[in-house]
């Protein structure tokens, strides 16, 4: 528009300049026609010519307007009808987005009456959306299939069919729709993401990596996110190769570490593969780098047990080396405490476990204190005290994805199928408020103050506690009923052996001051028999 105004202004200036040029150069113009001489001024002749040209142009415009007026009138009404149709289509799409099925259906019918569906495919979309709102899914799927057959709306129709298949739980059909859309248009984020997840769930790591590279080339995903997902896929493939092909697993895991240096599962698989190949030094270096970036209990355990032939003291030294790299860290303290417990250095194990509990009163610290108490003192009361503290303490971090807790890292969530869903975190927060017994998680200082005093614990016996009590009672009975030998007589020959006198059994009450012989069973032990009725078996007394 601005260019037209500039051109028009230049034309007017040029015309005015021409007239001024003619006015500065006066002259006459003579015309002889049929013997007659016509003479006029040059400026007048130029004006007449320009006026004649203008009149001819105006006449031609008027004739053309009259000639094309029927077509112009038809085009005007057609444009007005189309505008009304697009207005109804716009109103219907807004109504469908707002969930107003009645208005959406009404506007869809009005749009179809004002605009042909082959000219505007959005009418099919509006009718499909209205059908979905009203719950008529069969009609909606028919509309989406019609759109999928149209090159202009193929991607839109495939997405609608994919969502419907997911709603019905037809995962195989959803996978086919997503892969078809991804093959035709790899730049579609929803299709590429769905196809990537389906291939990952099926363990098709090579196809998933190839699709991810296409997405990265098309700039569908950011570079950082693409590198992270690539590292996850490489680690998953390395995990499958670890048993059969340690070299391939090592290469994939090392490449994953280049893409994501702090990826713990990749470091673990790389170290395990190197351990199997004998590269202990390089594997230890990888674990140390991973430990420096993010201390993890699995990293610590793999590092401490790097060599199977090491003694417990050697493992303790390796654990202390890890602690030196990340001091004042809970995981470092717990690794050293566990190694010290294995080496039977209970004082160091207890000190490190208590320090970890002071830093973070977690479940693992109290369980480790219970193990130390069991190994060092065997006092079950103190062990139960630490177990009670662990029960009330916050839970330890674990691999969690969509509410699912796993004891190991997995590349895909088993709940939603989402790739790279697992995170190392606490499964859930500490229960708010008091527990059933009215107590909450206590600090380590409070737990130490309420620790029961150490009592003398009997060494472990091959028999059970109730058997020990039974034997003690049997020994007491045997001691009470044991007969005393009679005094030796001077008339007995030296060649004859003295025969012990049999105790007289009588019901007469004993004299005052005389000991009463014990023949009855214990009041609280009906299982002990009276020796007058049936003597105790000798094998029972031989256990002592």
C-alpha positions in Angstrom: 0.0 0.0 0.0 2.8 2.4 0.9 4.5 1.6 -2.4 1.4 2.5 -4.4 1.1 5.8 -2.6 4.8 6.6 -3.4 4.3 5.7 -7.1 1.1 7.8 -7.3 2.9 10.8 -5.8 5.8 10.5 -8.2 3.3 10.3 -11.2 1.6 13.5 -10.1 4.9 15.3 -9.6 6.0 14.2 -13.1 2.8 15.3 -14.6 3.0 18.7 -12.9 6.6 19.1 -14.0 5.5 18.4 -17.6 2.9 21.0 -17.6 5.2 23.6 -16.1 7.8 22.8 -18.8 5.2 23.4 -21.5 4.1 26.6 -19.8 7.6 27.9 -19.8 7.9 27.3 -23.6 4.9 28.9 -25.3 4.0 28.0 -28.8 1.2 27.3 -31.3 0.0 24.0 -32.7 -1.6 24.0 -36.2 -3.6 21.2 -37.7 -4.8 21.1 -41.3 -7.7 18.7 -41.7 -9.9 18.6 -44.9 -8.6 22.0 -46.0 -9.3 23.7 -42.7 -6.6 25.0 -40.5 -7.0 24.5 -36.8 -4.6 26.4 -34.6 -4.3 26.4 -30.8 -1.8 26.8 -28.0 0.5 23.9 -27.2 -0.5 23.8 -23.6 -4.2 23.6 -24.5 -3.6 20.8 -27.0 -1.7 18.8 -24.4 -4.5 19.3 -21.8 -7.0 18.2 -24.4 -5.1 15.0 -25.2 -4.8 14.1 -21.5 -8.5 14.8 -20.9 -9.4 12.6 -23.9 -7.3 9.7 -22.6 -8.9 10.0 -19.2 -12.4 10.0 -20.7 -11.6 6.9 -22.7 -10.4 5.1 -19.6 -13.4 6.1 -17.6 -15.7 4.9 -20.4 -13.9 1.6 -20.6 -14.2 1.1 -16.8 -17.9 1.8 -16.9 -18.5 -0.6 -19.8 -16.4 -3.3 -18.1 -18.3 -2.8 -14.8 -21.7 -3.2 -16.5 -20.5 -6.2 -18.4 -19.1 -8.1 -15.4 -21.7 -7.0 -12.9 -23.5 -10.4 -12.7 -20.3 -12.2 -12.0 -19.3 -9.6 -9.4 -22.6 -9.9 -7.7 -22.3 -13.7 -7.6 -18.8 -13.5 -6.2 -19.8 -11.0 -3.6 -22.5 -13.3 -2.2 -20.2 -16.3 -2.5 -17.6 -14.6 -0.4 -20.1 -13.5 2.1 -21.3 -17.1 2.4 -17.8 -18.4 2.8 -17.1 -15.8 5.5 -20.1 -16.9 7.4 -19.0 -20.5 7.1 -15.6 -19.7 8.4 -17.1 -17.8 11.3 -19.3 -20.7 12.2 -16.3 -23.1 11.9 -14.2 -20.8 14.2 -17.1 -20.7 16.7 -17.5 -24.5 16.6 -13.8 -25.1 17.2 -13.9 -22.8 20.2 -17.0 -24.6 21.5 -15.4 -28.0 21.0 -12.3 -26.8 22.9 -14.6 -25.6 25.7 -16.5 -28.9 25.9 -19.8 -27.5 24.5 -20.9 -30.4 22.4 -24.3 -29.0 21.5 -22.9 -25.7 20.1 -20.0 -27.6 18.4 -22.4 -29.9 16.6 -24.6 -27.0 15.6 -21.7 -25.0 14.2 -20.4 -28.1 12.4 -23.7 -28.5 10.6 -23.8 -24.8 9.7 -20.2 -24.9 8.4 -20.9 -27.9 6.2 -24.0 -26.1 4.7 -21.9 -22.9 4.0 -18.6 -24.5 3.0 -17.9 -27.7 1.2 -15.9 -30.3 3.2 -13.5 -30.9 0.3 -12.6 -27.3 0.3 -12.1 -27.1 4.1 -11.0 -30.3 5.9 -11.3 -28.6 9.3 -15.0 -29.4 9.2 -14.1 -33.1 9.6 -12.0 -32.2 12.6 -14.8 -30.2 14.2 -17.3 -33.1 13.7 -14.8 -35.6 15.1 -14.2 -33.4 18.2 -18.0 -33.0 18.7 -18.4 -36.8 18.4 -15.7 -37.3 21.0 -17.3 -34.9 23.4 -20.6 -36.7 23.1 -19.0 -40.1 23.5 -19.7 -41.4 20.0 -16.2 -42.8 19.5 -17.0 -44.9 16.4 -18.1 -41.9 14.5 -15.0 -40.0 15.6 -12.7 -42.9 14.5 -14.4 -42.8 11.1 -13.7 -39.1 10.8 -10.1 -39.6 11.8 -9.7 -42.4 9.2 -11.1 -40.1 6.5 -8.5 -37.5 7.5 -5.7 -40.0 7.5 -6.5 -40.8 3.9 -6.3 -37.1 2.9 -2.7 -36.0 2.3 -3.4 -32.6 3.8 -4.8 -34.0 7.1 -2.9 -37.3 7.3 -0.9 -36.4 10.3 -3.9 -35.0 12.2 -5.9 -38.2 11.4 -3.1 -40.5 12.6 -2.8 -38.6 15.8 -6.5 -39.0 16.4 -6.4 -42.7 15.7 -3.4 -43.1 18.0 -5.1 -41.4 20.9 -8.2 -43.5 20.4 -6.1 -46.7 20.3 -4.4 -45.7 23.5 -7.8 -45.0 25.1 -9.0 -48.5 24.2 -5.8 -50.1 25.4 -4.9 -51.3 21.9 -1.2 -50.8 22.3 -0.2 -52.6 19.1 -2.6 -50.5 17.0 -1.3 -47.3 18.7 2.3 -48.4 18.0 1.5 -48.9 14.3 -0.2 -45.5 14.0 2.7 -43.8 15.8 5.4 -45.5 13.6 3.5 -44.7 10.4 3.4 -41.0 11.5 7.0 -41.1 12.5 8.1 -42.6 9.2 6.2 -40.0 7.2 7.1 -37.1 9.4 9.9 -37.7 11.9 9.7 -34.1 13.0 6.4 -34.8 14.8 7.3 -34.8 18.6 4.4 -37.0 19.7 4.9 -39.6 17.0 8.7 -39.8 17.5 8.4 -39.9 21.3 5.7 -42.6 21.2 7.7 -44.7 18.6 10.9 -44.3 20.7 9.1 -45.5 23.8 7.5 -48.5 22.0 10.8 -49.6 20.5 12.5 -49.2 23.9 9.8 -51.4 25.6 10.4 -54.0 22.9 14.2 -53.9 23.5 14.8 -52.7 19.9 17.7 -50.5 21.0 19.3 -50.1 17.6 16.0 -48.9 16.0 15.4 -46.6 18.9 18.9 -45.0 18.6 18.4 -44.6 14.8 15.1 -42.8 15.4 16.6 -40.6 18.1 19.4 -39.6 15.6 16.7 -38.6 13.1 15.0 -36.5 15.7 18.2 -34.8 16.6 19.0 -34.0 13.0 15.5 -32.6 12.5 15.9 -30.6 15.7 12.8 -32.0 17.2 14.5 -32.4 20.6 17.1 -30.2 22.3 20.7 -31.3 22.1 21.1 -31.8 25.8 17.9 -34.0 26.0 18.9 -36.0 22.9 22.3 -36.7 24.5 20.7 -37.8 27.7 18.3 -40.2 25.9 21.1 -41.5 23.7 23.1 -42.3 26.9 20.1 -44.1 28.3 19.6 -46.2 25.2 23.3 -47.1 25.0 23.3 -48.1 28.7 20.3 -50.3 28.2 22.0 -52.0 25.2 25.2 -52.4 27.2 23.3 -54.0 30.0 22.0 -56.7 27.7 25.5 -57.3 26.2 27.2 -57.5 29.6 26.9 -61.3 30.0 27.5 -62.4 26.4 29.7 -59.5 25.0 31.6 -57.6 27.7 33.7 -55.7 25.1 30.6 -54.4 23.4 29.0 -53.5 26.7 32.2 -51.7 27.7 32.2 -49.6 24.4 28.5 -48.7 24.7 28.8 -47.8 28.4 31.9 -45.6 27.8 30.1 -43.8 24.9 27.2 -43.2 27.2 29.5 -41.7 29.8 30.8 -39.3 27.2 27.3 -38.1 26.5 26.3 -38.0 30.2 29.3 -38.0 32.5 27.2 -38.3 35.7 25.1 -41.2 34.6 25.5 -43.8 37.4 24.1 -46.9 35.6 26.5 -46.3 32.7 29.5 -46.1 35.1 28.5 -49.3 36.9 28.1 -51.3 33.6 31.4 -49.9 32.3 33.2 -50.9 35.5 31.6 -54.4 35.6 32.6 -55.0 32.0 36.2 -53.9 32.7 36.3 -56.1 35.8 35.5 -59.1 33.6 38.2 -58.1 31.2 40.8 -57.6 33.9 41.0 -53.8 33.7 40.6 -53.2 37.4 42.6 -50.0 37.4 40.6 -48.3 34.7 37.3 -49.5 36.2 38.4 -48.1 39.6 39.1 -44.8 37.9 35.7 -44.7 36.3 34.0 -45.5 39.7 36.1 -42.8 41.4 35.0 -40.2 38.9 31.4 -41.2 39.3 31.7 -41.1 43.1 33.2 -37.6 42.9 30.2 -36.3 40.8 27.5 -38.1 42.8 28.2 -40.6 45.6 26.0 -43.6 45.2 25.8 -46.8 47.4 26.1 -49.1 44.3 29.2 -47.3 43.2 30.7 -47.6 46.6 29.9 -51.3 46.9 31.4 -52.0 43.4 34.5 -50.0 44.2 35.1 -51.7 47.6 34.6 -55.2 46.2 36.5 -54.5 43.0 38.9 -57.4 43.7 37.4 -60.6 44.9 40.6 -61.8 46.6 40.9 -58.8 48.9 40.7 -59.2 52.6 38.3 -57.3 54.7 41.0 -54.9 55.8 41.9 -54.2 52.2 38.3 -53.4 51.5 38.2 -51.1 54.5 41.2 -49.2 53.1 39.4 -48.8 49.8 36.3 -47.6 51.5 38.4 -45.0 53.4 39.9 -43.9 50.1 36.4 -43.2 48.8 35.6 -41.2 52.0 38.7 -39.1 51.4 37.4 -38.1 47.9 34.0 -37.1 49.3 34.4 -36.3 53.0 31.4 -35.3 55.2 29.0 -37.3 53.0 26.4 -39.7 54.2 27.1 -42.4 51.6 30.9 -42.2 52.3 30.3 -42.7 56.0 27.9 -45.6 55.4 30.4 -47.3 53.0 33.2 -47.1 55.6 30.9 -48.3 58.4 29.9 -51.4 56.4 33.5 -52.2 55.5 34.6 -51.7 59.1 31.8 -54.0 60.3 33.0 -56.7 57.8 36.5 -56.3 59.2 35.2 -56.6 62.8 36.4 -53.1 63.7 33.2 -52.3 65.6 34.4 -49.0 67.2 35.1 -47.5 63.8 31.9 -48.9 62.3 29.8 -47.6 65.2 31.4 -44.1 65.0 30.9 -43.8 61.2 27.3 -45.1 61.4 26.5 -42.6 64.2 28.1 -39.8 62.2 25.9 -40.7 59.2 22.8 -40.8 61.4 23.7 -37.3 62.7 24.1 -36.0 59.2 20.9 -37.7 57.9 18.8 -39.9 60.2 18.0 -42.4 57.5 16.8 -45.9 57.6 20.1 -47.4 56.5 22.2 -45.8 59.3 20.0 -47.3 62.0 19.9 -50.7 60.3 23.6 -50.6 60.2 23.8 -49.8 63.9 21.5 -52.7 64.6 23.9 -55.0 62.6 26.9 -53.7 64.5 25.1 -54.2 67.8 24.2 -57.8 66.8 27.8 -58.6 65.8 29.5 -56.9 68.7 27.3 -57.5 71.7 24.5 -59.7 70.7 22.2 -57.8 73.0 18.7 -58.3 71.4 17.2 -55.4 73.4 19.7 -52.9 71.9 19.2 -54.5 68.5 15.5 -54.1 68.7 16.0 -50.5 69.8 17.9 -49.6 66.6 15.4 -51.5 64.5 12.6 -49.4 66.1 14.6 -46.3 65.2 15.0 -47.5 61.6 11.2 -48.1 61.4 10.5 -44.5 62.3 13.3 -43.0 60.2 12.9 -41.6 56.6 13.4 -44.2 53.9 16.5 -44.5 51.9 16.7 -43.4 48.3 15.9 -45.9 45.6 15.2 -46.1 41.9 11.7 -44.7 41.6 9.5 -44.1 38.5 5.8 -43.3 38.4 5.4 -44.6 42.0 7.1 -47.9 41.2 10.2 -48.7 43.4 12.9 -50.9 41.8 16.0 -52.4 43.4 17.9 -51.7 40.2 17.8 -49.1 37.4 15.6 -49.7 34.4 15.6 -47.8 31.1 11.8 -47.7 30.8 9.1 -47.3 33.4 7.0 -50.5 33.8 4.0 -48.4 34.6 3.8 -45.8 31.8 6.5 -47.0 29.4 8.2 -43.6 29.6 11.9 -43.6 28.7 14.4 -42.4 31.3 11.8 -42.3 34.0 13.7 -43.7 36.9 15.2 -41.3 39.5 17.4 -41.9 42.5 15.3 -40.5 45.3 13.3 -41.4 48.4 10.2 -43.4 47.4 8.0 -41.1 49.4 8.3 -38.5 52.1 8.2 -39.1 55.9 4.7 -39.7 57.2 3.4 -36.5 58.6 2.3 -36.4 62.2 2.8 -39.0 64.9 2.9 -42.7 64.3 0.5 -45.2 65.8 2.5 -45.3 69.0 2.5 -41.5 69.2 6.2 -41.2 68.4 7.9 -39.8 65.4 11.4 -40.1 64.0 14.0 -39.3 66.7 17.5 -37.9 66.3 20.6 -40.0 66.9 21.3 -38.1 70.1 17.8 -39.1 71.5 18.3 -42.6 70.3 21.6 -42.9 72.1 20.1 -41.5 75.3 17.3 -44.0 75.2 19.5 -46.9 74.3 19.0 -49.8 76.8 22.0 -50.6 79.0 24.2 -53.4 77.9 23.4 -56.7 79.7 25.4 -59.8 80.1 24.5 -62.0 77.2 25.0 -65.8 77.4 27.0 -67.2 74.5 25.0 -69.0 71.9 24.2 -72.6 72.8 23.3 -75.4 70.4 20.1 -76.0 72.2 17.1 -73.6 72.5 16.4 -71.4 75.4 13.4 -73.5 76.6 15.6 -76.6 76.4 18.2 -74.9 78.7 15.5 -74.1 81.2 14.3 -77.7 81.1 17.7 -79.1 81.7 18.4 -76.7 84.6 15.2 -77.9 86.2 16.1 -81.5 85.7 19.5 -80.9 87.3 17.8 -79.3 90.3 15.6 -82.3 90.7 18.5 -84.8 90.3 20.5 -82.9 93.0 17.5 -83.1 95.4 16.8 -86.7 95.0 20.4 -87.9 94.9 20.8 -90.6 97.8 23.5 -90.1 100.4 25.8 -93.2 101.1 25.3 -95.0 104.5 28.2 -95.0 107.0 30.7 -97.8 106.7 30.4 -100.7 109.2 33.4 -102.2 110.9 32.1 -105.7 110.6 32.1 -105.6 106.8 34.9 -107.6 105.2 37.5 -105.7 103.3 37.0 -107.9 100.2 33.3 -106.8 99.9 32.4 -103.5 98.4 30.1 -101.2 100.4 26.6 -101.1 99.1 24.8 -97.8 99.3 21.8 -97.7 101.5 18.5 -97.2 99.8 16.7 -94.2 101.0 13.6 -95.0 103.0 10.4 -93.7 101.6 8.1 -92.6 104.3 5.2 -90.3 104.7 6.1 -89.3 108.2 6.6 -85.6 108.6 10.2 -84.5 109.2 11.3 -83.4 112.6 11.9 -79.7 113.3 15.1 -78.5 111.7 15.4 -81.6 109.6 15.6 -81.2 105.8 12.5 -82.3 104.0 13.3 -84.5 101.0 12.1 -83.3 97.7 10.0 -85.8 95.8 7.3 -83.7 94.1 7.4 -81.8 90.8 7.7 -78.0 90.6 4.4 -76.2 91.1 4.8 -74.3 87.9 6.2 -77.2 85.9 3.7 -80.1 85.6 6.0 -81.9 83.2 8.5 -82.9 85.9 7.6 -86.3 87.3 7.9 -87.6 90.8 11.0 -89.9 91.0 9.1 -92.3 93.3 6.7 -93.1 90.5 9.0 -93.1 87.5 12.7 -92.2 87.7 14.2 -89.6 85.4 15.8 -91.0 82.3 19.6 -91.1 82.6 20.1 -89.7 79.1 18.4 -86.4 80.2 21.0 -85.9 83.0 23.9 -86.8 80.7 23.4 -83.6 78.7 25.1 -81.8 81.7 
